[in-house]
Amino acid sequence: MSQGTLQRVRFGMIGGGSGSAIGGVHRMALALDGRGELVAGALSSTPERARESAREIGLSAERSYDSWQELIAGESVREADDRVEAVSVVTPNHSHFEIARACLDVGFHVVLDKPMVCDSSEASRLAEAVASSGVSLTVTYNYSGYPLVREARHLVASGAIGAVRKVFVEYHQGWLANDLESSGHKQASWRTDPAQSGGAGALGDIGTHAEHLTRFVTGQAPSELCADVRTYVAGRRVDDDASVFLRYASGASGVLTCSQVCIGAENGLTLRVFGDAGSIAWQQESPEQLVFHDANGKRTVMTRGGDGLSRDAADATRTPPGHPEGFIEAFANIYRGAIERVRGIDSSLSRFAPTVEDGAVGVRFVEKCLSSNGSWVSLSD
Ligand SMILES: NC(=O)c1ccc[n+]([C@@H]2O[C@H](COP(=O)([O-])OP(=O)(O)OC[C@H]3O[C@@H](n4cnc5c(N)ncnc54)[C@H](O)[C@@H]3O)[C@@H](O)[C@H]2O)c1
C-alpha cells in the first residue's frame, strides 16, 4: 500500500464506550495506518460512563464530552486546525440518523456503522444532508475491505468468470439461538428491541453486510426479491432468520440467507458467485484464500499478497503472504478509504469505501425483505 504524504485526520467518536462490541475495533482500524487520530469523544449514553471510557483510552478530559450534542457544540467552536474533522458514530442503530445528520450539518465528515439508518425516509434525508454539506459519509461495510474480496470484485469486473448466473451468500451466527435478551445481555437487548434496532433483527444486523458484500463483488443489485423472514425464538420482537431469493435484471439469480439462530455458527459469512465461464468462492472466517474455478473447472486457490493479484487487492494489502491479515486490517481499509475521501484523494481505497448511497440500498433491502411475506417484490419502486 502506498503511504504517500497525507495529513492525519482528526476524529471524534460517538458511542463505542467501554464494553461496547465494536467501538474498540473502530479505534484500532482508525489507528492502524497512522492516518487518523482520535482526539475527542462522547463515548457512552451516560456521562459518567462516557468520561470513564475516555479516561481508559487516554482521551483528554477537555475533549471528553458528556453527550454527542456537547461534542458537536464543543468541537464546532474550536479553531479550524484543531477541531475534529470527522466523527465515527458507533451507537445502536436508532440514533444513527439524528447524530449523523447533526454532524453533517456542522460540516463534520461521518463514518457510520450499519445498518446506516432505520428506514428509507431517513436514508434519503441523510443523502440530501451529505449532498448539501459538501462533506462525506462512509458506511463501515467492513467485509468489502478484505484484499481478496477486492480481488473477487476485480475478477468479476474483468470478466474472469463470464456473465454472472448465480450468487449464493450466507451470513450465519448462532449467538441469538436462545432468548439471550431476557438475561439483560446488552448487545442482544438493543438488537432485539425494534425501537433501538431500527425494526429489523438479523436482516439489519448481518443481512445488510451480506447484501453489500454481494453487490460490491458482482457490481449488480437485485431488481426483485422474495423473502421468508422468521423469528424462531419465542417472544422475540424482531426477525432472527431470513432466506431471500434474488433476481437480477441481467438474468442472474441468487439466494441470500442470514440467521442468528444457527447454533455453532460464529461469523459464517460466505460468498459464491458462478458465472458462465467460471466461479469464485470466499469465506470470511478464512479470508486469506479466494477459490477461483475457470471454465474448464480448473481450481486455483489465490492467497492474499500472492503473485498476480490485481492492483485493487494490492492496495488493500499490508503484510507479506503467509503473515495473516484479518478483520482489523479489512476494517482499517474502510477507514483508510474514508480518510482519503476526506482529503480528496482518489484511490481504490477511497472509491471503494461504502457511501451513503450504499447505506441506503441496504436499508431498502431490509424494508423489502420485511414487506415481502413470501411474495416477489420489486426493488425499483
Ligand atoms: N461493522 C460491524 O462489523 C459491526 C459489528 C458490531 C456492531 N456494529 C454496529 O455498530 C453499532 C454499535 O453496535 P455495538 O454492538 O457496538 O453496540 P454496543 O451496545 O456494544 O455499544 C454501543 C455504545 O454506544 C453507546 N451509546 C448509546 N447511545 C449513545 C448516545 N446517545 N450517545 C453516545 N453514546 C451512546 C453505548 O453506551 C455503548 O458504549 C450498531 O449500529 C451495530 O449495528 C457493526
The ligand as an ORCA input file, in Angstrom:
! r2SCAN-3c Opt
* xyz 0 1
  N     -19.487     -3.440     11.137
  C     -19.535     -4.403     12.023
  O     -18.937     -5.459     11.840
  C     -20.330     -4.202     13.293
  C     -20.194     -5.107     14.345
  C     -20.914     -4.869     15.518
  C     -21.767     -3.775     15.602
  N     -21.915     -2.941     14.535
  C     -22.799     -1.767     14.586
  O     -22.186     -0.833     15.462
  C     -23.174     -0.122     16.208
  C     -22.906     -0.345     17.700
  O     -23.059     -1.721     17.991
  P     -22.397     -2.400     19.271
  O     -22.675     -3.843     19.153
  O     -21.003     -1.954     19.442
  O     -23.291     -1.790     20.423
  P     -22.960     -1.754     21.988
  O     -24.245     -1.778     22.689
  O     -21.937     -2.783     22.313
  O     -22.269     -0.329     22.167
  C     -22.961      0.864     21.902
  C     -22.208      2.009     22.566
  O     -22.849      3.222     22.208
  C     -23.067      3.984     23.402
  N     -24.233      4.850     23.191
  C     -25.516      4.502     23.075
  N     -26.288      5.592     22.871
  C     -25.433      6.655     22.866
  C     -25.608      8.049     22.714
  N     -26.813      8.584     22.526
  N     -24.515      8.840     22.784
  C     -23.269      8.320     22.971
  N     -23.057      7.008     23.121
  C     -24.117      6.174     23.069
  C     -23.254      2.941     24.484
  O     -23.063      3.498     25.761
  C     -22.176      1.938     24.075
  O     -20.901      2.355     24.549
  C     -24.512     -0.682     15.748
  O     -25.051      0.134     14.747
  C     -24.162     -2.048     15.174
  O     -25.076     -2.469     14.163
  C     -21.207     -3.142     13.396
*
